[in-house]
Amino acid sequence: MQNTSNDNKDSLAIVAYITLIGTLIAFFMNREERNPLVSFHVRQALGLWLLQMILGYFIGAFDSWMISTSFWIFFIVLFIYGILGAVGKKMNEVPILGPFFQKLFASIGQ
């Protein structure tokens, strides 16, 4: 089966969840011909990465393996949920935080 331009663009939705650099790559590669699926997942991934970094700084101050493990499991589950949505080419918002990320980063991909 031959890949079309749209299939290549859709794979950027998956790349968005692979590190913050992947989010930036997906954002910049989606600027010319905007794909709504990629824009959606860039907003979700950017929100997850930024929140994970900000909260991780404060969670690290607790110096408790139970709190840190819970924190990491929470974010791993959210990232896996986002990746599965991107693989399935669905615009599923991440539970709890997804609608907030869509409003906060509404200007991305418009």
C-alpha positions as CSV (number, residue, x, y, z in Angstrom):
1,M,0.0,0.0,0.0
2,Q,1.4,3.4,-1.0
3,N,1.6,6.2,1.6
4,T,-0.2,9.4,0.6
5,S,0.6,12.9,1.8
6,N,-2.3,12.7,4.3
7,D,-1.0,9.5,5.8
8,N,2.4,11.1,6.3
9,K,0.8,14.1,8.0
10,D,-1.3,11.8,10.2
11,S,1.9,10.2,11.5
12,L,3.0,13.6,12.9
13,A,0.2,13.2,15.4
14,I,2.1,10.2,16.9
15,V,5.4,12.0,16.7
16,A,3.9,14.8,18.8
17,Y,3.8,12.6,21.9
18,I,7.5,11.5,21.6
19,T,9.4,14.0,23.7
20,L,8.9,17.7,23.7
21,I,11.2,17.9,20.6
22,G,8.7,15.7,18.8
23,T,5.9,18.0,19.6
24,L,7.9,20.9,18.2
25,I,8.7,19.0,15.1
26,A,5.1,18.1,14.5
27,F,4.0,21.7,15.1
28,F,6.5,23.1,12.6
29,M,5.9,20.5,10.0
30,N,2.1,21.0,10.2
31,R,2.3,24.8,9.6
32,E,2.0,24.9,5.8
33,E,-0.9,22.4,5.1
34,R,-2.7,22.3,8.4
35,N,-4.1,18.9,9.3
36,P,-6.8,19.2,12.1
37,L,-5.8,15.8,13.6
38,V,-2.1,16.8,13.9
39,S,-3.1,20.2,15.4
40,F,-5.3,18.5,17.9
41,H,-2.7,16.1,19.1
42,V,0.0,18.8,19.1
43,R,-2.2,20.8,21.6
44,Q,-2.7,17.7,23.7
45,A,0.9,16.7,23.7
46,L,2.2,20.2,24.4
47,G,-0.1,20.5,27.4
48,L,1.0,17.1,28.8
49,W,4.7,17.8,28.4
50,L,4.5,21.3,29.9
51,L,2.4,20.2,32.8
52,Q,4.6,17.2,33.4
53,M,7.7,19.3,33.6
54,I,6.1,22.0,35.8
55,L,4.5,19.5,38.2
56,G,7.6,17.2,38.2
57,Y,9.7,20.0,39.6
58,F,7.4,20.3,42.6
59,I,6.8,16.6,43.0
60,G,10.5,16.1,43.2
61,A,10.6,18.2,46.3
62,F,8.6,15.7,48.2
63,D,11.4,13.1,48.0
64,S,9.0,10.2,48.3
65,W,9.1,7.3,45.9
66,M,5.4,6.7,46.4
67,I,4.4,10.2,45.3
68,S,6.9,10.1,42.4
69,T,5.8,6.7,41.2
70,S,2.1,7.8,41.3
71,F,3.0,10.9,39.4
72,W,4.9,9.0,36.6
73,I,2.2,6.3,36.3
74,F,-0.4,9.0,35.9
75,F,1.4,10.8,33.1
76,I,2.5,7.5,31.4
77,V,-1.2,6.5,31.2
78,L,-2.2,9.9,29.8
79,F,0.6,9.7,27.2
80,I,-0.4,6.2,26.2
81,Y,-4.0,7.3,25.9
82,G,-3.0,10.1,23.6
83,I,-0.7,7.9,21.5
84,L,-3.5,5.3,21.0
85,G,-5.8,8.1,19.9
86,A,-3.2,9.3,17.4
87,V,-2.6,5.8,16.1
88,G,-6.4,5.3,15.7
89,K,-6.6,8.7,14.0
90,K,-9.2,9.9,16.6
91,M,-9.5,13.2,18.3
92,N,-10.0,11.8,21.8
93,E,-9.2,14.4,24.5
94,V,-6.9,13.2,27.3
95,P,-9.1,12.5,30.4
96,I,-9.5,15.3,32.9
97,L,-7.0,17.7,31.3
98,G,-7.8,17.4,27.6
99,P,-10.5,20.1,27.3
100,F,-8.3,22.5,29.3
101,F,-5.4,22.0,26.9
102,Q,-7.6,22.5,23.9
103,K,-8.8,25.9,25.2
104,L,-5.4,27.0,26.5
105,F,-3.6,26.2,23.2
106,A,-6.6,27.1,20.9
107,S,-4.4,29.3,18.7
108,I,-2.2,26.4,17.7
109,G,-3.2,25.0,14.4
110,Q,-5.8,27.6,13.6
